[in-house]
Amino acid sequence: MTYVAPDGDWTKGPVETRFAVPDMHCAGCIAKIENMLPRQPGIRAARVNFSAKTVAVTHATALTEPDLLRAFDAIGFEAQPLLNEAAVERSAALKRLIRALGVAGFAAMNVMLLSVSVWSGADGNARNLFHWISALIAVPAVAYAGRPFFTSAFRALRVGTTNMDVPITIGVSLATGMSLYETIIGGPHAWFDGALMLLAFLLAGRVLDEMMRGRAASGAEALVRRTAPGAMRLEADGASAWVSADALQVGDRLMIAAGERLAADGIIEQGESRFDLSLLTGESAPVHAGPGDTATAGTLNLDGPVVLRVTAVGEARAIAEIARLMEGAAQSRSRYVRLADRASRLYAPAVHLLAALSFAGWMIAGAGWHQSLLVAIAVLIITCPCALGLAVPVAQVVVCSTMMRKGLLVKDGSALERLAQADEALLDKTGTLTLGRPAPEGIDAIPQAQRAIVRALAMASRHPLAVSLRQALGGADVGPAPLTDIVETPGEGVTARHEGRPVAMRRPRPEELGGDADERAAVALDLGGPAPIVIRFADALRPDAREALGQLAALGLPARIMSGDRGEAVAAVAGALGIAGQGDMRPADKMALLEAEIAAGHRPLMVGDGLNDGPALAAAHVSMAPASASDVGQQAADIVFLGDSLLGLPKAVRAARATMRVVKENFMLAIGYNVLAVPLAMAGKVTPLIAAIAMSTSSIIVIANSLRLRGAVK
Amino acid sequence: MNGLLILIPVALLLGLSGLVAFLWSLRAGQFDDPDGAAMRILIDDESPL
């Protein structure tokens, strides 16, 4: 790959590319990226968004994505190009809502100030003046801040349905219009404060709701992101050029360097290497492939360069097949109707009916249309679902921020509702019940004095065993020793010289393994001693796996293993944990099993990590993934848990159930308030003052009740 | 009553300036990265400008 020098002048204009950098943890990382990246050739500026873990890089147009990724690599960070526009759209929607909330809040406070003066006895000209000022503030504010509700209600009415926004829209616009009329004729009651306070409370609920939803992104998006954005194509004349993934064609020959991700499915023509399939299967052991073998898009070439003949591109790739499965699975989940929506389906017609009844009743009693309409507005304002609109989002936001502090990231508010209903748990094996990475056994056999050499050898390779060894030694305050003549031979290992003596980290010879037919991966270390030190690697069970499954069972979620691994390997783990297990399952099998469970009336919780679990995670009633999961696993799961412990599973279930208890209490409180207030409103006894007090009290009670959830995650 | 004629516009203007300040900070991106803002204060900026 040749490096193209950026234009000296920026005549073509610098472009901005966004990258996801998940490894940013501290202020030091921010400083490092923002200061060091612009020193790389062609890069003008870098700006970190720590909350989203993204970096916006301003660079010369000539720089391609691999150049930029190498620049990240040079300063020690792994980055992934971000292509999703959807996230930008979502944050724009949230911004619109926050702006509307700001306007409604400002207007409500100022109008309330004037209303209090009216209620405390201002009359005559003063009252008229205050009403006029209120009108001047309220009418534009309602028109602006009410738009989210007006458009949603209009959409619902046009297709002949009704939602929570219809009574809100009718209530707010009738109240504003009637108050304007009262102001013009100099009447005693204006409802501007009620209409604005209603909007402010409801918008607060919407903002919280939108924040929760913003975190949920579609899994398929991430899937396409993880395949390489392009590849180096070998032309017929021997030249090579970088082409983007969508320009690749069947029959192209691609040069895949070590450490590169495949952009298309193909057959290897030259060279051999090992491939990391963890994105596809979740299995951590690399697979060896040589000429004639097939390789799949999304896998990572570990050892040496290979030439690949493309057999499938775009939608025909194996990875795209999984994306299709996931899309279908996600559609079945979208049929779940959230509790708040179910409540509003009953609520909206009831409110309309009550308001219409009051109007008709007062008309029949001979009160005249003016007074009847005022009563109907009072009913609409009183019943408008302030507390109901806050009941669910506030509880969810409180519990989610508490869960986040305990290492449980909830991506979607409805996930808590679904998790509270779960009645069985299906778990993947590799990477979920186990740590999903080879952990070295018996590194104590390496003499303390020689650990620095091993660390340095391990740092020279990006083979998973080397990475694991490096991590295991990393905690022991071992700096790498200086090595010379470092050579990495694909499939064989790393050789080098330390103070003149040859040292090596290599594949063990059969006799060194002691003759026992052990399937575990191993490396041999030649450190100058008489015999090499052999280190074996095994994928260990997560700590607390047994206890976590026991707690889940006690909560009424019996666990089962559902794995793509060999049957014997699954049976061994299942036996050790005392649960049932099934192996040799393809992604579609897992999905089919989950769909069968759902059809049988169960509400399965799926816990998995690999790309092969993606469709199952999306098809399950609710799903969780460890933070070590593939991007697709993390994106498809509703809840991601950090750390190695599985105890987050029962913790999350308990928190979800506590949330649903509080949400139901909130609903009872909101409905109880309506039962008390609606008869008063229908009797015509509710003035704007009473409405203001009733609305804010009920909302505050609901918020206070939700705050009890801060201690719910144990 | 005369006091009101001064006080009400003053109150409204103060409130309005608060709203404008909020909308400006929202537009200027001050709410884009709350976690990062908390972290940046810890960065030692050694390069003298």
Interface residues (C-beta under 8 A of the other chain):
Chain A: C26 A27 G28 I30 A31 N35 V48 N49 F50 S51 A52 S91 K95 I98 R99 G102 V103 F106 M109 N110 L113 L114 A126 I133 I137
Chain B: M1 L4 I8 A11 L12 G15 L16 G18 L19 F22 L23 L26 F31 D32 D33 P34 D35 G36 M39 R40 I41 L42 I43 D44 S47
